[in-house]
Amino acid sequence: MQQYDFEFGATYGLVRARCLARGQSTRRTVLRHALQAGCAIALGPVAHAQVSQPTIAAWMTEWMQSKSLFGRLQMSRFVEPTYFLTQPTTWRPAQSPSPFAEVTVPTGFVTDFASIPRVFWSLLPSDGEYAHAAVIHDYLYWNQARSREEADSIFKGAMEDLRVDARMVGILYNAVRMFGTSAWAENSRLKRAGERRVLKRFPDQVGARWQDWRKMPDAFAEE
């Protein structure tokens, strides 16, 4: 992580100078550009080729076609790029003792991976490891039984347990710490409005839309 911190610090300085030259002086704007530039540093030329077209749907489609190689998640999807678990999945800390308790995401949990800024999805190889950590993170952001800080720390810990590249762990952790507030607040608003995200029955026909299913109270389990 020290190497990543050094690289990101250098990137931040360069990006800040560019932003100031363009009249973009707010800290949030500078950090956003620096994080995106940091992703390019972490992944090299491939990142530059991919970052312009972030798409969760394409990433998940590629991952789901090869998911049998990993077996950590069993998922299906609606017409929209919105997914639901057909089996529960659990994350347990690799190190013991750990400050974090295990997390179990229940069967039927619906996720659109909104807890991770979308621009970063184009940088994630479809290897299943990121998907597992991302589902855990999305569930914690929806359930909100733990603090956002703890959810983000568990996301970081899950990626480290899965041996994700340290530089990418740092980039994604910084991204959710910086930009996760809006996703957390939106989930809180939806929960107060009565939305639920754990299905008790699944679509039985092709072409089912999440926008229709989310309006069916009898389709969801109590949370």
Secondary structure, 3 states (H helix, E strand, C coil): CHHHHHHHHHHHHHHHHHHHHCCCCCHHHHHHHHHHHHHHHHHCHHHHHHCCCCCHHHHHHHHHHCHHHCCCCCEEECCCCCEEECCCEEECCCCCCCCCCCEEECCCEEECCCCCCHHHHHHCCCCCHHHHHHHHHHHHHHHCCCCHHHHHHHHHHHHHHCCCCHHHHHHHHHHHHHHHHHHHHHHHHHHHCCCCCEECCCCCCCCCCHHHHCCCHHHECCC
